[in-house]
Amino acid sequence: MADSFDATNLDDVIHGKLRLAVMAYLSATSEATFGEIKTRTNASDGNLSVHLRKLEEAGYIAIEKSFVDRKPQTRASLTESGRTAWLHYLDQLRSLIQP
């Protein structure tokens, strides 16, 4: 019920605008490259790097670095705990909008 909604319970790691966009995008894909995430979120390289690191440190995403055709490539995917946190975040928002 909306009367019991407490905004202080929202996950601050997810709730940041860019991190929210990253989590939403990754929840719909199995994994994505840094370039794909950057394009979808319209983020700068530096800003995206900082926010990916924060999500990784929280254990919400896994980062894999490799080389493709001799070029470095960074791929990100949701971890199991990241998917759980994402679904919990969505449930909290639903509790606000559903009577």
C-alpha positions in Angstrom: 0.0 0.0 0.0 1.3 3.5 -0.9 0.8 4.6 2.7 3.6 2.4 3.8 6.1 3.5 1.1 9.3 4.7 2.6 11.6 6.4 0.1 14.6 6.0 2.5 14.4 2.2 1.8 15.2 2.7 -1.9 18.6 1.2 -2.8 20.9 4.3 -3.2 23.3 2.4 -5.4 20.6 1.7 -8.0 18.7 4.9 -7.5 21.3 7.2 -9.1 20.1 8.3 -12.6 22.9 6.7 -14.6 23.1 3.6 -12.5 19.3 3.2 -12.7 19.6 3.3 -16.5 22.5 0.8 -16.5 20.6 -1.6 -14.3 17.4 -1.3 -16.5 19.4 -1.9 -19.7 21.3 -4.9 -18.3 18.2 -6.4 -16.9 16.9 -6.7 -20.4 20.1 -8.2 -21.9 22.4 -11.0 -20.9 25.4 -8.7 -21.2 26.5 -5.5 -23.0 29.7 -3.9 -24.0 30.8 -0.6 -22.6 30.1 1.0 -25.9 26.5 -0.3 -26.0 25.8 0.9 -22.5 27.4 4.3 -23.3 25.2 4.7 -26.4 22.0 3.6 -24.7 22.5 5.8 -21.6 24.1 8.8 -23.5 26.9 8.8 -20.8 30.5 10.0 -21.1 33.3 7.5 -20.9 34.5 8.8 -17.5 31.1 9.1 -15.9 30.0 5.6 -17.1 33.3 4.1 -15.8 32.7 5.6 -12.3 29.1 4.3 -12.1 30.0 0.9 -13.5 32.6 0.6 -10.8 30.1 1.5 -8.1 27.7 -1.1 -9.3 30.5 -3.7 -9.5 31.7 -2.8 -6.0 28.2 -3.4 -4.7 28.2 -6.8 -6.4 25.4 -5.9 -8.7 27.2 -6.3 -12.0 30.2 -8.3 -13.2 32.8 -6.7 -15.5 34.8 -8.7 -17.9 37.7 -7.2 -19.8 39.1 -8.8 -22.9 40.6 -8.0 -26.3 38.7 -8.3 -29.6 40.7 -7.8 -32.7 43.5 -6.4 -30.6 41.2 -3.8 -29.1 40.2 -3.7 -25.4 36.6 -4.5 -24.7 34.7 -4.2 -21.5 31.5 -6.2 -21.0 29.1 -5.9 -18.1 26.3 -8.2 -16.9 24.0 -8.4 -13.9 25.0 -10.7 -11.2 22.5 -12.9 -9.4 22.5 -10.5 -6.4 22.2 -7.6 -8.9 19.1 -9.1 -10.5 17.7 -9.7 -7.0 18.4 -6.1 -6.0 16.9 -4.8 -9.2 13.7 -6.8 -8.7 13.4 -5.6 -5.1 13.9 -2.0 -6.3 11.1 -2.4 -8.8 8.8 -4.0 -6.2 9.4 -1.0 -4.0 8.4 1.4 -6.8 5.3 -0.7 -7.5 4.3 -0.4 -3.9 4.2 3.3 -4.4 2.1 3.4 -7.5 -0.3 0.5 -6.9 -3.2 0.9 -4.5 
